[in-house]
Amino acid sequence: MKETVVPYKHKSNSKKAQVAEMFDNISHRYDFLNHVLSLGIDKLWRRKAVNLLRKSQPKMMLDVACGTGDFALECLRLNPDKVIGIDISHGMLRHGNNKVEDRNLSNKVELIYGDSENIPFEEDTFDAMTVGFGVRNFENLKKGLTEMRRVLKTGGTAVILEFSKPKAFPIKQIYGFYFHKLLPRIGKTVSNDASAYTYLPESVEAFPEGEDFCNILTECAYRDVKRKALFFGVATIYTGIK
Ligand SMILES: C[S@@+](CC[C@H](N)C(=O)[O-])C[C@H]1O[C@@H](n2cnc3c(N)ncnc32)[C@H](O)[C@@H]1O
């Protein structure tokens, strides 16, 4: 079994505690770095992922690992009654809630503290859910995915957007240089957290992507599991139905 990748290797506390600490540390720079380092593509990916839910017209939506709320806000394009976001980083939630308030959307979007591995909602609550760049950070992936399914209504869809690794020449090589060499340096300078942008490529490397992740979703009892690679496989959208 692969070793658990954590942000702060010199510390002995849990992955969950370290992940929350790391996102607290970089929360003031998260949006900026996200959009700059991805050249804005992250926004298009979230939009694409949300569009997959358009047909089902979800009314109650959950955005797991919502961070600063970009996915939850994108979900509003579907005109749901409510989008609730949960996250374990108070720092990320604070920045997200500032955005929600600035846009006068507090009646539609609620971002609250909540752990994906112990979701603070009853089963069969949500028509659909999203997770953007979150599952890779879960301490216990299967527990998180099983919890997500528990709070989904039967027939509801989970849409999961996560980094993956391009396989084809020359994108694989360009991406390898950018993700492993350039990005950690830029991230370190801008966010002041040297570990955060080393953890990013390491956690992507260790994540069970593609068919492996589809198999995990199936093991967690999702049905009709599908995946769609984005931008030469730099990211993948996975969908599964309860
Ligand atoms: C890379 S950020 C993604 C934020 C946002 N979804 C986006 O699309 O930009 C990952 C987020 O996952 C959160 N996270 C990690 N483990 C979590 C867990 N067990 N439960 C809830 N949130 C978690 C982190 O705190 C962080 O805010």
The ligand as an ORCA input file, in Angstrom:
! r2SCAN-3c Opt
* xyz 0 1
  C      -7.654     22.235     -3.061
  S      -8.892     22.795     -1.966
  C     -10.308     22.822     -3.018
  C     -11.307     23.886     -2.681
  C     -12.473     24.040     -3.645
  N     -13.272     22.838     -3.694
  C     -12.055     24.431     -5.036
  O     -12.571     23.844     -5.999
  O     -11.249     25.346     -5.177
  C      -9.182     21.360     -0.984
  C     -10.077     21.603      0.202
  O     -10.407     20.339      0.780
  C     -10.618     20.557      2.154
  N     -10.665     19.258      2.834
  C      -9.674     18.352      2.937
  N     -10.078     17.285      3.648
  C     -11.373     17.524      3.988
  C     -12.328     16.795      4.718
  N     -12.041     15.619      5.274
  N     -13.568     17.322      4.856
  C     -13.877     18.535      4.320
  N     -12.988     19.285      3.635
  C     -11.757     18.784      3.464
  C      -9.472     21.469      2.518
  O      -9.627     22.103      3.751
  C      -9.460     22.434      1.323
  O     -10.199     23.582      1.568
*
